[in-house]
Every structure is written in C-alpha cells, then in structure tokens.
Amino acid sequence: MITRIEMMTPMLKATPTFGPVWNEFLAKWDDEKESLPIYLILSDLARHITKLIASGSTAELVKVCRVIETWCDDGDAEVQEAVTVGLLEDLQNTNVVDIGKSEKIEQYLGPQSTREWQKVQSFWARGELICDD
C-alpha cells in the first residue's frame, strides 16, 4: 500500500519538472512533515499537469497518469480519496485548470482512474455520492 507520505516519490520520477514546486511546498510546510496538507500540493499538481498538456509533453503526461493509476490501485484509503476528491476533481475544476484542459487528460487515464474520474463527473452533474465500488 502506498501511503500519503510515500505518494509523491513515484510522481517526482514521472515528472521531474514538478520537483521545484514540491521542494517549495516541503520548505513551506517543514514543521508539518508527518501531516502535510496533501490536497494543496495536489492542486499544484493539477496545474502542473495542465501545463504538460499545453506544452505537448505527452511522454511525461503518460508517465504521470500511470502514477495516478497506481495511486488508485495501490494507495491506501487516504491516498485513494485524495486522488479522487483532490487531484481528479481539481483536474475537472475550471477554477483550478484552464477550460478545455480537463477533457484532454481523460484519454491518458487508466481504467481505475477513469472510473474515479467518472464518479467525480457524476457527483457534479447529478449529485451522485462518490463512494467505493
């Protein structure tokens, strides 16, 4: 199981260009190492992913989406929840990402992250609760 503390390690390998944002986040929350506000960095990651889309960094985007899929499959309950209602929701939120970018990310998602993506869409479109399968 991947825990909240471990989850960024594979992401930083998948997208080294996110490293400076991560390092700045760690420096800011240095006193909170054991309880980092992970949802804040996931919003930053959503914005980073949209930059990858805009710049046409497809190979890096594919790697990022593989990590997201791993988080959905192998993350503990806290990681899985953070991915769905943190990262995937932010990727659909035009207050976080530019209009038109969220549709482009969906094609790169794996099977489980696609299911989670659709749960978020159903929540916002029809008020369906986001719950485990």
C-alpha positions, 0 to 999 in steps of 0.5 A: 500500500502506498501511503500519503507520505510515500505518494509523491516519490513515484510522481517526482520520477514521472515528472521531474519538472514538478520537483521545484514546486514540491521542494517549495511546498516541503520548505513551506510546510517543514514543521508539518512533515508527518501531516502535510496538507496533501490536497494543496500540493495536489492542486499544484499538481493539477496545474502542473499537469495542465501545463504538460498538456499545453506544452505537448509533453505527452511522454511525461503526461503518460508517465504521470497518469500511470502514477495516478493509476497506481495511486488508485490501485495501490494507495491506501484509503487516504491516498485513494480519496485524495486522488479522487476528491483532490487531484481528479476533481481539481483536474475537472475544476475550471477554477483550478485548470484552464477550460478545455484542459480537463477533457484532454487528460481523460484519454491518458487515464487508466481504467481505475482512474477513469472510473474515479474520474467518472464518479467525480463527473457524476457527483457534479452533474447529478449529485451522485455520492462518490463512494467505493465500488 
